[in-house]
Amino acid sequence: MWNRIKNINYRHYIAILLILGSLAISVYCYNLALSRTTATVIDLADAVRYYFDVVTHKETPLPARIAGLPTVDLSPILPWSVGEIQRKLEAFGSAFFSQEYFQAYAVLVADVLNLISLFLLPVLLLVYATGQLFRMWLLRKPKPKKKRYKKDERPPKGQEEYFPVPPETAALSRFTAATRRPYIAFCNWMDENIYFVKEHGYYKTILFAVWLLSFNVFTIAGAVLAFYFYFASSFDILALLPFVARLLMDLLVMLSAATWYVWLVIGWRLLCKLREHIGYGNLDHMERRNRGLVRELPHAIMIEGPMGTGKTLSNTGIVLTKSIDMRDMALDDLLTIELHYPHFRFAALREDLRYAILTNEIKNVTPAARWLQARHRAFLIDPCPEKMWRYDFERYKIDHNDDLKITDLWSDLEDYCKLFFIYFQQSSLIYANFSIREDFTMHGTGNLPMWNHDLFHRDPRRAPLESTYAHILDMDMLRIGKRFVEEPWRCGVIECGCIDITEIEKERRNQLALKELKRLVDECNQLNDGFEDYLKMIRHPSVIRNHVYIFFIADGNRAMDWSAGGREVCSILTVKEVSAQFIAMPLFVFACMLYDFFKPRYDAFKKEYESTRDDMCLPVQIYMSVCSFFFDRHERCVNRYGFKEVQIGMQSGKMEGEEKLLTWYRLYKKDYSDRYSTDCHRGLFEARINRATIGVQDYPTYRTTKATGPELDQTHSYFITDVRKKFGEGEK
Amino acid sequence: MKKPMPKALKYTLTIMATLLVIWLLGYVIFVFCNV
């Protein structure tokens, strides 16, 4: 017995003591809240009684207590009696708009401002003067410090070595050394406590409930519920005012539970949570608008525009949204099929499908249909419920009539298997010729798995665990004519998904650039690979239940540099205008004001400090740490909630007809989270750069503003060479 | 296309709106206490 007690984690005792202590505090310090809660429980029971009296058509039901003001004595916390409060509420309306009160308030405000200015203005002047003097002292040029040598190692006079003071001052390094170990030990102990609380959630729940009771929260919730029952049965509009007064009184009881600075902290935290909630709501709304736009886009598009307009950025954003939309579309179709056959055991079918996909028995969409067809054949040989996942086909329906056609259960199950493969496959749905990062995770408890497509709550520190990358797009998979490498086992892989090609006009070229190539040759080229023919038929293998599960997107500098055979299959999107930066979180203007005020001043001070002094001192180190903390928070807020509106023009690939204007939202957290590399073709230039034998500082420059003949010759320009030829060899 | 307000105007309006809200809150409390 004693051993068992000894082996109990001491944190259990701490938790029980905390709960008992909280209960004692509730009884001795918050007895008003307890009496209000007791009264509200009686009011709630009375309101339910009134509700059932009305429902059972009792002739004269007794009036409900919730319709009037509370009877508990609130004088310990309220400076007025309940009757006085009622009188004030009635007289408030006329007093608010009276000239007498307005003038009295103006006099009060003037007195307060006068009092503040008497003390504040001299203090401000003193703080400013002290700050300027301190700044001048910090920016003084320090005397050079000499290195101390041992007696027999001293160098000759005039050759002593000077060195700067190490970055950390001695005091700061001693302080951090002394506090680091206890601080880490304390942090580890707190982590263990937090883990203990998470494992034993009932302690947290009980403690939270006791403090909610002390803070009068249950009273307010009970009063609202009681009034809900009363109002549903009586529709007594006049009872609203006493109810609001009751809520205000209970709110005052809640506010009296803690001092004003505790409420300041709690109120600030609640306000921040509310702002974040609204910010995330705005971001989700804009992403849904993006998804609506992507659903309206045709299945093959090209984004064109000069460099720097954000073609690849928009391309990546669109393809990410489309891959999410494709999985959601597949899930919607799965649920629609399940609705057609409500008695079929789809959970058993999903379990078999999941096993087949994970063991690689089903590798793609068409093999999923073949897998189901094999089971259909087995059923036809021996029709029994066991061959149909225990579906009682004699009792329940085996076809569906949607008023357009009759579809057989087995053909619907075939579609179900294809859709489930698209939905369940763990790898990316994107095939691209550059790397695109996704961070979508699948979670489930063994039943229908759900994808977490959240784009805005991601922590970049978890990116290595959650990231998947787009498939490498082998262009041979899109060629139905000649190929680079004849490997038939790789060519049929893309059935569904998003195909993304960047710089497509450099890949495919136009008729003018290809005029020297021949179609009837052995080697593969743009004329005989059948790429454009594949693009024209791209939808055919990818239609399931009248929804197209393939999407082609490309980007390039000039649409006319791609031959008409491919270009006219696509719709051309052009980035017309990009708006300035906005922030989705409300009330961010205050943080922007502070940032715009302090950042330039910090930068100016830092530049002057670094150019004047070559050492670091404690005040500046503390100043930099504080500024770094706030500027980092500001930067993280902008990166999480920032967005821009992009106006995109869409017209047909024939480059004629009216241009339709669309609005796309470029969301920073989604589009700039290390999704792709804008210099994705840098590797092509590295070998060339490595061959250079001189650096940029050794590269020749002009002597004056007028270039000489030899300097012009160094440009190796066609124009200069032509002119030299026409002038002969005279001008040098 | 949404155009952002010039920063100086935005910050001035924000400060004025904040002061107005504080003034209004104070007026409501003043009237309620003295009525």
Boltz contact constraints between the chains, C-beta under 6 A:
constraints:
  - contact:
      token1: [A, 88]
      token2: [B, 35]
      max_distance: 6.0
  - contact:
      token1: [A, 91]
      token2: [B, 35]
      max_distance: 6.0
  - contact:
      token1: [A, 92]
      token2: [B, 35]
      max_distance: 6.0
  - contact:
      token1: [A, 95]
      token2: [B, 31]
      max_distance: 6.0
  - contact:
      token1: [A, 95]
      token2: [B, 35]
      max_distance: 6.0
  - contact:
      token1: [A, 96]
      token2: [B, 31]
      max_distance: 6.0
  - contact:
      token1: [A, 101]
      token2: [B, 31]
      max_distance: 6.0
  - contact:
      token1: [A, 105]
      token2: [B, 27]
      max_distance: 6.0
  - contact:
      token1: [A, 105]
      token2: [B, 30]
      max_distance: 6.0
  - contact:
      token1: [A, 577]
      token2: [B, 1]
      max_distance: 6.0
  - contact:
      token1: [A, 579]
      token2: [B, 1]
      max_distance: 6.0
  - contact:
      token1: [A, 579]
      token2: [B, 2]
      max_distance: 6.0
  - contact:
      token1: [A, 580]
      token2: [B, 4]
      max_distance: 6.0
  - contact:
      token1: [A, 589]
      token2: [B, 14]
      max_distance: 6.0
  - contact:
      token1: [A, 593]
      token2: [B, 11]
      max_distance: 6.0
  - contact:
      token1: [A, 645]
      token2: [B, 1]
      max_distance: 6.0
  - contact:
      token1: [A, 645]
      token2: [B, 2]
      max_distance: 6.0
  - contact:
      token1: [A, 647]
      token2: [B, 1]
      max_distance: 6.0
